[in-house]
């Protein structure tokens, strides 16, 4: 094995591998290696920065040091990482005689599958990897597929309780094994291996991750209040009637949403004039009431669309390695746009601007953003940037970039795009991720709490769920009426408070192929629930200054508003196991009720004194508290000394 120290970085060559180890930010060490020759600078969505570093040789070991972090590269190719002199991550030899360091297998045309394996550490906890209904908060022991599907957003980032973050800087499909016998990252198809180790406590790593992948913009004011949505408002007049009623009732409403099949055809990107005859007048009336309008878009397109032939001829659509380019069947076989192609982004934005934005629409909802394909064979996708199994995880990143670049060019700054998926870096395009089409069950609610906390550790500060869940909820049942209240309480303490769902019950569908579902406004779930939910929305309004402060901090520092307990209390071992309570900003501790019939919950209070918002009881920290909560009550504490208590 040959080492070379150059420009404060380590370059190495060993049999079948060329590599580089360098500093790429504060307390950040980047590892790059290629089985094909010299390492190429393929940053993908990374924004590597300058950092002071020094590198040197000690016998048969090369050492790089930057800030609190150190990497040692041994003469068998194995790496170890240290923070403040303490070993935090160590590569594992897969074969005898200390061999089997990093594995590559040719896939042809300069592409490889590959993996890197690390030693397990007893008692280590892992968080991150996006959102998925695993039922787990601590992901130690889990194997996670690195691919996007509906209700599963892959973010190849983890935070370890040993005090480091790990970013797998490859947008390929694969897997992450956080097993008891090893930690292993696998790529299905890549040109070279690339990962970053970031040392620090949770808040430090969050700031570094924001610097490395981009900071979210400032959340617009309309993102702080309540959003009304359902599957789906079928006509212009129906939507306006709902908005007017909120106004008449004096209930603040920031955003109302028009879901799918308001269009003439998938791929036309415009309102059906039969049901939406005057979008400009509609948006003007909404704006006069202080309400913003969001409209859904899908990436699907078929040959009936007026845009299909041009997009096909200009290679603006996803192609396939074999078979038809129709990758999703939904009311007929659908092709899908390829936003990794800059010409696609320009073309589609021109349609969205003409038919929506210029009509007064304020923001867009990018559904199906994984993209949704059936079967889920990413290796069959051919994108402008490469094959789907090599670059497919980038799809939602460029999908969000499509609207962000267009909005910015149009002089807009208040940019929020609701997306069903994301990838590290998407936050800098104003991406608000939601957890997809989830069931309307208490089990699902419990999953969402854990998923949101794991997402918070991935550098995406804007995240939300469908309040009430998306499918399977019947608004007349006692089960759902209990669920919707508990979910609204959770929604109050989410970065964005958004009601959505396809409700069973009365369906008013007219002559449109896609059903509209039952009612889903806050007065749809019984009079008693209406009063409870109304008070939650009014409390959200009172919390605006608090939310504004912490949303601004999320933008400036990468510190998520909603975050796990260990984020603020990294020295408290108990906090690493708390997946059903969390901090909302610096001063609010929220413990959602997530089980049917539950009317009390044990809550762990960290060091300090905590004030129960309901009755101002002061409780000492460092202990568990049993707290009751009737259906119209939630469990939240405020740090003693914080003036936010006056808002409750």
N, C-alpha and C positions, 0 to 999 in steps of 0.2 A: 504494500500500500504506500502511496506517495502523498505527502502533505506539501502544501505551499501556502505561506502566509502572504496575503496581498491586499492592500487597501483595508486593513483591519478586519479582514474576513479570512476564513479557512476554505481553501480549495483542496479537493482530494480526488485521487484516482485509485480505484482498486479494480480487481477483475470484474468486468461486466457493469461498472458503474462509475459515473463522473458526478461530483457533488460540490456543493457550496453551503457553508454555514455563515450567517451574517446577522448583524443587528438591523432591525427594520422599524424601530420605535422604542419608546421608553420601556425598559425591562422586557424587550421582545427579542426573541431569537428565532430566525427563520432557517428552516432546513429545506434544501432543494437538491434533488438528485435525479439523474437520468441514466437509463440503461442504453441510450442511443448516441451518446456523445456529450459535448459540452452543454451545461445548463443554459436554457434560454429564459429570458425574463418574461414570463407569462403571469402577469399579475391578476388576471381575471377581474374581480371587483375590488381587489386590495389596493390600498393607497399607502404604500410603504413610505415611511418618513426617515429622516436622518437621525442618527443616534450615535453618541460617543461610544466607542468600543475599542478594545485592544485584543489582539490575538497573538499567541506565541506557542512555541513547541517546548515540551518537557519530555525528553527521551522519545518514547514511542507514542506519545499522546499530544494531540493538538487541543488547545484550550482557547475559547472565546469568552470574553467577559463584557457585559454591558449593564450598567447600573447594578441592581441587586442580583442579576442573573448571570449564570455561568454554564457553558456547555463544554463537555469533554468528549473528544472523538478519539477512540482507541484504534490501535493498528489492525484490529479485526473488522473495523467498520462500525462498531457499536457506539451509540451516543448515550450520554447521561446528562441530565439537567439539574442544576442546583439553584436554590434561592437562599440568599444569605448564608451560604455554606451548607445548607441542608438539602439532601437529595430529594427531588420531587418527582422525577420521571426518569426511567431507565429502560433502554431497549432490551428486549429479551431474545436470547439466542434460541433459534428454533431447532437446531441440530446439535449433535455432540461435538466435542472439541471446540466449543465456543464459536460455532459457525452457524450459518442460516440467518444472516442479518439482512433484512429487507428482501422481499421476494418479488420477482418480475416474471411475467410470462408473455411472450409475443402474441399480439393479436393481428399482426400484419400492418403494413403501410406506416411503420413508425409508431404504432400504438401498442400499448401494453396493459395487461391487468397487473395489479401490484398490491402489496400490503406491507404494513409496518406493525410490529408487535412489541408491546411494552410489558414490563413486569407488573403483576398485580400488587397492591398494597393493602394489607388488612386494615379495615376501618375507614378506607377512603370512600368518599361519597361523590357522585357525579350528577350534574344538572345541565340542562340545555337540550340540544338536538332538535329544537323546534317544538311544534305541538303535535300530539298524537294521543289518542285515548288508551294509554298503556295501563292506567290505573296506578301508575307509579309516580312518586315525586322524586325520590332518590333513584337514579337510573342504574346504580350499581347492580349487576346481575342481569341487565337487559341486553338484548341484541336488537338494534334498530336498523331497519333498511334505510339506505340513503336514496330515497326517491320520493317524488311528490305524488300524492293521490288526494282525492277529495277527503277533507277532514284530517289530512296528514301533511304538514309542511316541514320539510327537512331543512334544518339549519345545522351544517356540520361544525358546530361549536359546542364545547363543553367547558364547564367550570368544575374544578376539583377542590374538595375541602382541604387539600394539602397546600392550597394557595397559589394556584396557577389556572390560566385559561389555555385551551388548545383549539386552534382553528385549522381544520383540514381544508387547505386552500386548493381544492379541486372540485369542479362542478359536475363530476361524473356520478353515475349511479354506483352503488356499492353497499357497504354495511359498516356499522360500528359495533364491536363486541366489547361490552363493559363487564366482562365475565369475572368469575372468581379466580380462574387460572391464568388470565391474561387480559390485557386491553389491546384490541387490534382494530386497525382501520383498513378497510379494503376498498379498492377502486376497481370497477369493472373494465374501464378503458381510459387510459391516460397517456400523455407523452412524457411526463416526468412527475416525480413525487414532490409534493410541496406542502409544508405545514408550518405553523407558527406556534411557539410556546410563549405565553405572556405571564410573567410573574406578578403576584400582588394579591391583596385582599379583594373581595368582590367589587367594591366601589372603584378600586384602582384599575382592575381588569376591565370593568365596564367603560371607563374613560379611555383606556388604551384601545379597546375594541372599536369605540366610536371614532377615534383618530385613524385607525387602520382601515375601517370600512366606510366611514362617512357619518356625519352627524345628521340627525333628522332636522328638518326645518322647524321654524316656530309654528306650533299648532295654532291654526286659525281659531278665532273666538267661537265659531259655530261648532268646533269639535268638542267643546267643553260641556255642552248641554245635552238635552234628550233628543234622540232620533227615533222617528216613527217609520216603521216599514212592515210590510206583509207580503206574502205570496197570494195574490198580487193585485194592485190597483189596476182595474181594467180600462177605465175611461178617465178622461180629463175631469169631468164633473164629479165623479166619485172621489177622486183624490182631493179636489178642492173642498168638497163637503166635509171631509175628515179634517183638513187644515182649518176650515172655518169653525168647526166645533171646538177644536182645541183653543182657538182664539176666544170664542164665546165663553168657554169655561174658565178662562184665565189661566190655563196651564201652559207654561213656556214650552215651545217646540222649536228647536234649532234647525232640524233637517227632516224632510220627508222624502221618501225614496220610491222611485218607480222601478219595479223589477222587470224581469225578462218578458219577451213576447208582447211588448208594446210596439214592436217594429213590424215592418211590412214583410220582411223575410230575414232569416239568419244571414248576416253578412251585408245587409243594406245600411245599417247604422243610422236609422232615422225612425221617427214616430209614424205609426199608421194613422193617416189623416181621418179615417173613419171614426176612430175612438179618441184621437188626440188632435182635434181640428185646428187649434190655435195655441201652439206651445208658447209663443211669445206672450200672449195675454195671460196664460196660466202662470208663467214665471213672474210676470209683473205683479199679479195679485198676491202670489206667495211672498214676494219680496216686500210688498206693502205691509204684510202681516209680520215681517221679520223672520221669515222662514226660507231657508236655502233648499234647493232641489238637487237631489242626486239621482242619476239614471244609470241603469245596468247596461253593460255591454258584454257580449260573449265573443270569444275568438273564432267561433264556428262560422262556416260559410259553405254554401252549396251552389250548384249550377243554376238554381233559380234566382240567385241574387244578381242584381244589376252590376255588382262589382266583381263577380267571380271570374269572368273570362279575362279581364285585364290583369287581375292579380295572378291568375294561373300563368298567363303568357309572360309576365314579368318576373316569375319565380319569387313571388311575395308570400307564397304559402308553404307550409311544411310539406316536404316531399317524403317518400318512403323508400327504403332500400329494396323492398319487394312488395308487390301487390298495389292496389289502388291507394291514392293519397287520402282517401276517406277514412279518417282514423277514429271517428266517433259517430255513432248512429243515434240521432235524436230527431224524430219526425223526418226521417230520411238520412241517408249517409252524408256526413259533413266532413269537409276539409277544415283546416285551421290555419290561421295566419302565423307567419314567422317573424316575431318582433326582434329576433337577433339580427335581422337584415335591416339596416338603416333606411333603405328605401320603403320597406313595409311600414316602419314607424311613421315616416313622413306621409305616405299615402293614406294610412288609416286615420292619422290625426287630422288630415285635411277634411275627411268625411265627418269625424266627430265634431270638429270645430263648426263646420257649416250647419250641421243638422241638430246639434245640441248646444254647444257653448254659445254660438251666435244667437241662439233662441233664448238665452238667459239661464240655461242649466249651469249650476255652480260647480258640480263635482261629479265624478264618474265612479262607477262600481265595476271593477274588472273581475267578473265571475269566471269560473272554469280556468283559473290562472295557473294550473299545474304544468302543462295543460291537461285537461281530462281526455284520456284516450282509452279505447277498449279494443283489444286487450292491452294491458299496461306494458307494452314491449317498447321501451325507450330505444333499444338497439335497432328498431326498424325506422326510427325517425331520422330524417336528414334535414338539418337546419343550416342556415347560412354559415354559422360559425363552426359546424362540425356535426358528427353523428350524435344522436340523442343520448346514448349511454356515455359519451365523453363530455358533453356540455349541456345536457338537458336540464340540470338544476338551475341554469341561468334563465330559463324561460320567464318566470315571473319578475325577475330583475329587469329585463329589457321590456317586458310588458308595461311595468310601471314607468320606466324611462320614457316610453312612448308619449304618455300624457303629460309627464312633468316637463319634458323639453318643449312640448307644444304650448303648454300653459305659460312657461317662462318666456318663450318667444312672443307670446301674446300680451306680455306685461303683467301677468298674474303672479301674486305671491302667496295667496291663501289656498294652497294646493293640498288637498287630501284625496287620495285614491284608495277606496276600499278594495282589498284584494284577498282572494281565497288562498293565496300562497305568497311566499317571499323567499329571498336568498340574501345572505349577508351583503349589505350595501344598499338594498332596496329601500331602507329607511331614509336615505338621503333624497329620495324622490317623493317624499310625503306619503309613503305607503302605510296604510292602516290595515293590518292583517286581521281577518276573523277566522274562526276555527272550522268553518265549513258546515256541511249539512249533517248536523248531529241530532240524535234522537231526543225527544221530549221526555226524559226520565230523570229521576233523582241520581241514578248511577252516572248518567252523562254529566249532570251538574258537578258532581264530585270530580269527575275526570277533567272537566274544564278548569277547575281551580288549580289543579296540579299542572295542567298543560300551560296555563297562562303564566305560572311562576317559572316554568322551564323556559318558555319563550322569552321571558324578561331577561334571562341570562345569556341570550343570543344576540343582543345588540339591536333588537327591534322594540322600541319603547311604546309604539302605538299598536295595541292589540285589543280585541273584543270578541264576544260571542253573540249568537242569536239569543236574546233573552227569551227564555221559555223553551229553547231548543228548536230545531227546524221542523222535524217531522214526527208524526205520531201523537200529537197533542190534541185532545178533544176539549174544547173550552167549556163544555157543560159538566164535565166530571169533577168530583171533589178532588181527585188526585191531581189533575192539571191545575185546578184553582189554587191548591196549596203550592204546587211546583212554581207557578208563575210568580207568586209573591216572593218565595225564597230566591228565585232567579233574579227578580228585580232588585232585591237587597244586594245580591252579588253585583249586578250591573251598576248599581250606584257607586260601587268602589272598584270599577274598571276604568281604564283610560278613556274609553268611549262608552256611553250608555245608550245602547241601540236595541230596540224591540224588533224582532223579526220572526217569521215562521209560517209554515204551511199548516193551517189549522183545520182539523176535521170539524164538521158541523155544516151549517147552512152555506151553500155555494151559489153565488149569483152569476156564474159564468154565462156569458152570451155566446155568440157564434164565433168563438175563438178556440183554436185547437187545444190550448193549454188551460186547465182549470185554474180558477182564481183562489180556491180555498175559502175557509170560513173567516169570520171577522177576527181582527187582531189588534184592536185599539184598546186603550186602558180601561174603557167602559164596557168591554166585552166579557169581563171575567167575574161579574157580580158586583153589586153595589158596595158591599163591605170591602172587597178587594180594591175597588175603584178608589175609595177614600185612602186606603193604605198606600197604593201605588202613587196617587197624586202627591201625597206628603213626601214620598221618596224623591219624586221629581223636583218638588219645591226645595228639598234639602240640597239636591244637586246644584240648584241655582245659587243657594247661599254659599256653597262650597267653591264657587267660581274663582274667587281670589286665591284660595289655597291651591286649586287645580292649576291656575295660571302660573303660579310660582313654580310648581313642580314640573309642569310641562315645559316651561322655559329652561329649567335645569336639565331636563332630559335632552333638550336640543343642544344646550351649551356643553354639557358634561357627559352625556350618554347615560346618566343615572335614571333608570326606569322609575315611573311613578308607582307602579304595582310591582313589588319585589318580595322574594322570600325573606323570612325572618333572619336567616344567617347573613343576609346582605348588610344589615345594620348592626348585627351582633355576631361577628365572625368568631369570637372567642368562646361563645356559648355553644357547647356541643349539642345541647338539647335542640337548638334551633335548626340543625341540619336534618331533623326528622319531622319537621312541622309542615306538612303539605296541605293542611286545611285551615291555615290562618296565615296572614301576611301583613306587611306594612304597605300602607297606601300613603306615599309621601313620607316625610320624616317623622310625623307626629301621630298618625292614625294607625292603630292596630285593629284589623278587621278579621272576624272569625265567622265565616258564612255557615249557616245551617244547610246541610246537603243531604239529609236523610228524611224520608217521609215520616211524619208523625213526631219528629224530634222536637222537643220543647226545652232542651237544656244542652249545654256543651261545656266540656272542659277546655279551658284556654290557658296556654302558657304565657306568663308575663315575664319578660326579661328584666334585667336590672333597672332600677329606678321605680318611681311611683307612677301609677296609671289610673286614669279617671274613667269610670264607666259612663258613656255618654248619656245613657238613659236616665240615671238618677244621681249622677255626680258622685257616686261612691268612689273613694280613693282606695286603691289596692296596692299593696307592696309587691315589687317585682322579685324575680328569682324564685317564683313559685307558680303552681297551678291554681286556677280559680274555676269553680263550678258556677256557670252563669245561666240563668233561665232566659228563655226567649219564646214568648207566644208568637203566633203566626204574624201578628202585626208589629213584632219587635225584632230588631237585629242586635247583634253583639259587636260593639266597637268600643275601643278604649282610646284615650288621648293621653299623650305624655303630660305629666304634671308640669305646668309652667307654660304650655302652649295656648295661645289665645284662640286656636281653632275650636276649642271646646265651646265657645260662645255661639258658634254657628249651629249647634245641634239643638 
